[in-house]
């Protein structure tokens, strides 16, 4: 299957997941270039990107709030995408990371697309995405033009996720 066909198929899965909150989340492996491409494909729509990992306790603690607090955002046409950094521990293969995310996603209420990064080097991910990914979790809000408009580092609350969604949509957040 060509790169364009894979991108189109992934975009269709993402659209389906965003329109049906009860559907299982599409989860796949992606290198930093594929993650950059997935973000670029969402231009024209407000976007929230949560960078997390199953081994990160605060990440797993915030994920149910992230899923619940962004449902209305997704219903309004916003896109939510998670990037799982499962390969940061050097002894974890991409396939093992994928399996961990597939196992944990239902337990955490994840009902949106997840890209499991195949590169454990956070610096490489930062460079590929042109984002400052420091400690996990971190959530980025992008407006319709693809510009970064807000960032939350560390564990966020449901209210903070709602504020990030408002920033992505260009609405007043109440901050």
C-alpha positions in Angstrom: 0.0 0.0 0.0 1.4 3.4 -0.9 2.2 6.1 1.6 -0.7 8.2 0.3 -3.1 5.3 0.6 -2.0 4.6 4.1 -2.4 8.2 5.1 -5.9 8.3 3.5 -6.8 5.1 5.4 -5.5 6.5 8.7 -7.4 9.8 8.1 -10.6 7.8 7.6 -10.0 5.8 10.8 -9.4 9.0 12.7 -12.5 10.6 11.3 -14.6 7.6 12.2 -13.2 7.5 15.8 -13.8 11.2 16.2 -17.4 10.9 15.1 -18.2 7.8 17.2 -17.0 8.2 20.7 -18.0 4.6 21.6 -15.9 3.0 18.8 -12.6 1.4 19.8 -9.7 3.7 19.4 -7.5 3.3 16.3 -4.0 2.6 17.6 -0.9 2.2 15.3 2.8 2.4 15.3 4.3 5.6 13.9 7.8 7.0 13.6 8.3 10.8 14.2 7.9 11.6 10.5 4.5 9.8 10.4 3.5 11.6 13.5 4.4 14.9 11.9 2.4 13.9 8.8 -0.6 12.9 10.9 -0.6 16.4 12.6 -0.3 18.1 9.3 -3.3 16.2 7.9 -5.5 17.8 10.6 -4.9 21.4 9.3 -8.2 23.2 9.1 -9.5 21.6 12.3 -8.7 22.5 15.9 -6.4 19.9 17.3 -5.3 18.6 20.8 -2.3 16.4 21.0 -1.5 14.6 24.3 1.9 13.1 24.6 1.9 10.3 27.2 3.0 6.7 28.0 1.5 3.8 29.8 4.5 3.7 32.2 3.9 7.3 33.3 1.6 7.3 36.3 0.4 11.0 35.9 -0.3 10.3 32.3 -2.6 7.3 33.1 -4.2 9.3 35.9 -5.2 12.2 33.6 -6.2 10.1 30.5 -9.9 9.4 31.6 -10.4 13.2 32.2 -8.8 13.9 28.9 -11.1 11.5 27.1 -14.2 12.8 28.9 -13.4 16.5 28.8 -12.7 16.5 25.0 -15.9 14.7 23.9 -17.8 18.0 23.3 -14.7 19.4 21.5 -14.7 16.4 19.2 -18.5 16.6 18.6 -17.9 20.2 17.5 -15.3 19.0 14.9 -12.2 19.2 17.0 -9.6 16.4 16.6 -7.9 14.7 19.5 -4.7 12.6 19.0 -2.5 10.9 21.5 1.2 10.1 21.0 2.3 7.3 23.2 6.1 7.3 24.0 6.3 3.7 24.9 9.8 3.1 23.6 11.5 5.6 25.9 12.6 2.7 28.1 15.4 1.3 26.0 14.3 -2.3 26.5 10.8 -1.9 25.0 10.3 -2.7 21.3 7.8 -0.8 19.2 5.6 -4.0 19.0 5.7 -4.3 22.8 4.8 -0.7 23.2 1.9 -1.1 20.8 0.6 -4.1 22.8 0.8 -2.1 26.0 -1.2 0.8 24.6 -3.8 -1.6 23.0 -4.2 -3.3 26.4 -4.4 0.0 28.5 -6.5 2.1 26.1 -9.9 0.6 27.0 -9.1 0.7 30.7 -8.2 4.4 30.4 -11.3 5.4 28.4 -9.3 6.2 25.3 -11.7 6.5 22.4 -9.6 8.6 20.0 -6.6 7.8 17.7 -3.3 6.9 19.3 0.1 6.9 17.5 2.6 4.7 19.3 6.0 6.4 18.6 8.6 3.9 17.4 11.5 6.2 18.5 12.5 6.3 22.1 14.6 9.4 21.7 12.5 12.4 22.9 15.0 14.7 21.3 14.3 13.2 17.9 10.6 13.5 18.5 11.0 17.1 19.5 13.0 17.9 16.4 10.6 16.0 14.0 7.5 17.8 15.5 9.2 21.2 16.2 7.7 20.9 19.7 9.2 21.1 23.1 8.3 17.7 24.5 9.8 17.6 28.0 8.5 15.5 30.8 5.3 13.6 30.3 2.4 14.2 30.1 2.2 17.2 27.9 -0.8 18.4 25.9 -0.6 20.8 22.9 -3.4 22.8 21.4 -3.3 23.8 17.7 -5.7 26.2 16.0 -7.2 25.5 12.5 -4.1 26.9 10.8 -1.9 24.4 12.6 -0.3 27.0 14.9 0.5 26.0 18.4 -1.8 28.2 20.6 -1.4 26.7 24.1 0.5 24.0 26.0 0.0 22.3 29.3 2.9 20.4 30.9 2.2 17.9 33.6 -1.0 16.2 34.7 -4.0 18.3 33.7 -7.5 18.4 35.1 -10.7 18.1 33.1 -11.2 21.9 33.4 -7.7 22.5 32.0 -8.4 20.2 29.0 -11.6 22.2 28.4 -9.5 25.4 28.4 -7.0 23.8 25.9 -9.9 22.9 23.6 -11.3 26.4 23.8 -7.8 27.8 22.9 -7.7 25.4 19.9 -11.1 26.6 18.7 -10.3 30.3 19.3 -12.9 30.7 21.9 -12.4 32.5 25.2 -11.3 30.1 27.9 -12.2 31.7 31.1 -8.6 31.9 32.3 
